[in-house]
């Protein structure tokens, strides 16, 4: 029993099955997690190694290069990039997409363990981190309190907000910026240190050993066991002043020869006999030195390392990041509930908070827009059907298949573990028209047979069976084009499109089953009126030319002429595609952008902040701007905490949020700001504007349209080449904001260790480095605990002593050999000079990246072509060690497009194989595949007229067209074959097929186009992410439909006549092919 027979005769079973599908679909829809994009695991790890106070060149030689060589043999490796700057080495290892990142990280750790012993002993152990370039705050909160001191404000923000928000399910971290941190400062007087014969490290060790609580065990007495512990922690800041800093040993000459102990105001003094003489004795006097004798202990604030402001007012900002597996919308909802719960308590303590950025809003609105566009598309599909069928019953019947299919797809998505995101919903919206196509074909054929006199049951069964294989074949071609995208498109494009393709596959599977069962059964209850389903004739010219009077040669000539005209029309596509702009992903307007400020390395935090204030002043008067959030520098991490990226004192980020109600766009605002600050004195700062154009812009390697990598080991030669390239770029009209990321030489004071002398004194390089660090930057000796919180106790030289770099010469250090203190100048010399601030490498070679923006209205492709010519003019010789190549967006475009073109070619081959199997013919599938170039003409024209770029999303639309454009031709050729089996000639069969199938072809094509229309013409957030695909499919479907009705019949006639003339007919030609 066939499916249509079963459905018509087992009506209750079909209804129950449909209701079950609807029920589990609704449950799945409610439970499906909502996200902006599918979860993406980036095959990338970063190795972070800290080596305190080491220069960039030392870091590169001693740490970065050994690590690069070690991990260079890991399986699946794609690229190694590294950065060596003062005190830190960062090596980023990228693997091929699809590589298991957990195993990759394990392999990297194993390689590091093999060479760990070769790294400097003073360096920290390398830390391997999985790095997600898409990881960004989901919520940013501004906290203020006008009546609170900065220290108190930050303490309350940490205790009441940060600590509570980090407990919310799904939150990974809450990072504070701005405010002031309480710190106990022990400012040492260098003169008093020397006078008391103490070194800085001695004082640090003494403070650390003084502030302890330690368990001593337990004693048993009676029925109980009592724990014993020593309590020696500081109870107040005053306690710190009276901590013992060390023991001063002084040699004195005394007349007596006795041992005694004196009690004085400063504590006990013990005098011992240091040797015997005839009249006088040399005595060694030991005196306890308290911290207050040699330093000033201040309950103050830590040196400011970051500044945070909102609209010009100092604040504390809290940036919240979610866990990788958490759902953004759910986490934000939980965070808002937590904030609402804390609101009254915060207000009572004088704290006020404001949410200045909420990433979930963009996700919600994007998903809401897609859902509303889906509903609008379904309604428009119903109107198109009603216009053709002129009866509400059949129109509702076809429209009914859409929600049933979508609900069933939700169930399959849930089984596959796919979230409800913009890509999966886009797949459903793209399927709207295609879902109705099969129902239209089946229903139209059922009603045609009933008009021919068959009863409703017979018409339903035979009408469905007649088109079963064309329906299955046409849906299989759509499904087939999705598998190459899933399997062979790597990178971000492949990751995000997988969900879209699975949504299309699932919807097509269900939409194949429904017409053969539910629609066939429900057609029994639709009445057919006489004259209601007359064929639509739009191709009368074919009848006159192919069926009218005239010699066969004339009819053949007409068909050939029509094919030539079609070929000329389609060839124009290959002239349009090269002029289209190209990019990896389309620009997405989120109503905000970022200004990155980068001053010369070594610039103070205050200098960077002053530049930011000038930028804020410029933006204050701009009506388009709603909020400006500023972060200068970054908070110091806790001991042992490793951050991959942190702003230095010379760096700042300004997040600019536009007013949404007026529909302002980021690009024009950026252009205006750039013009207004052109002549401002900005202390040599490099200003970079980062438009939030794509959620994946940071993952593709760069933000700028022009990025060039220059590789050369010799830094001087590379610097000269970089300067030449920047000059060449400046000669190209439309290229602006030319920058490079070369570490600029910065002034530095080097402490050269005399290793031989240091060894003679028994002093290590680490001791010298730690002494210098303690003197200038200070070291945290211990923590002072109060009210359940810990505050650093920092020991360093007083401001007047540490600001004079020459005072380092007189710092005392302990010599193990002499058992005495010696000045640092005995083992080290101070030298002023310059050095690179940062050394970058790629694939184990030194590298500098030159980047530039493109001016408004300047063509990106045209500019890139000119840049390529300028590079060729340099005539660089690789044998001299120079390498220059495009990177960033240009490289991503090249790599992604090549893979998608491969997927497109594979989709075409798969479709040919499916159709060859269906028709048992090599020739007829070739005729059907002609619709693909017919569709490409419409795609090119649609992209050109709409101003849409050729990106991976519009390209995916082209790939999908390889499966959908052939559907109408399949139906047409299938009917021609049936007509010829009834005895009609080649021309007669072709014309009748066009006459009979025009209505279902037009209905299915127009429902597809109309179903896609809301994606193109709808507004709201996220439209840019799916509109290019819809535009490509709409243009391709329209051109393929109308050209198919004329070109496919003519092409069929020409090939069949040629086969008759040269091979004796199609069957003989097929036999010849099989014989070969």
Buried (B, 14 or more C-beta within 10 A) or exposed (E): EEBBBBBBEBBEEBEEBBEEBBEBBEBBBEEBBBBBBBBBBBBBBBBBBBBBBBBBEBBBBBBBBBBBEBBEEBEBBEEBBBBBBBBBBBBBBBBBBEBEBEEBBBBBBEBBEEBBEEBBEBBBEBBBBBBBBBBBBBBBBBBBBEEBEBBBBBBBBBBBBBEBBBEBEBBBEBBBBBBBBBBBBBBBBBEBBBEBBBBBBBBBEBBBEBBEEEEEEEEEEEEEEEEEEEEEBBEEBEBBBEBBBBBBEEEEEBEEEEEEEEEEEEEEBEBEBBEEEEEEBEBBBEBBBBBBBBBEBEBBBBBBBBBBBBBEEBBBBBBBBBEEEBBBBBBBBBBBEBBEEBEEEBEEBBBEBEBBBBBBBBBBEBBEBBBEBBBBBBEBBBEBBBEBBEBEEBBBBBBBBBBBBBBBBBBBBBEBEBBBBBBBBBBBBBBBBBBBBBBBBBBBBBBBBBBEEBEBBBBBBBBBBBBBEBBBBBBBBBBBBBBBBBBBBBBBBBBBBBBBBBBBBBBBBBBBBBBBBBBBBBBBEBEBEEEEBEEBEBBEEBBEBBBEEEEEEEBBEBBBEBBEBBEEBBEEBEEBBEEBBBBBBBBBBBBBBBBBBBBBBBBEBEBBBBBBBBBBEBBEEBEBBBBBBBBBBBBBEEEEEBEEEBBBBBBBBBBBBBEEEEEBEBBEBBBBBBEBBEEBEBBEBBBBBBBBBBBBBBBBBBBBBBBBBBBBEEBEBBBEBBEEBBEBBEEBEBBBBBBBBBBBBBEBEBBEBBEEEBEBBEBBBEBBBBBBBBBBEBBBBBBBBBEEEEBBBBBBBBEEBBEEEEBBEBBBBBBEEEEEBBBBBBBBEBEEEEBBBBBBBBBBBBBBBBBBBBEEEBEBBBBBEBBEEBBEEEEBEEEEBBBBEBBBBBBBBEBBBEBBEEBBEBBBBBBBEBBBEBBEBBBBBBBBBBBBBBBBBBBBBBBBEBEBBBBBBBBBBBBBBBBBBBBBBBBBBBBBBBBBEEEBEBBBBBBBBBBBBBBBBBBBBBBBBBBBBBBBEBEEBBBBBBBBBBBBBBBBBBBBBBBBBBBBBBBBBBBBBBBBEEBEBBEEBBEEEEEE
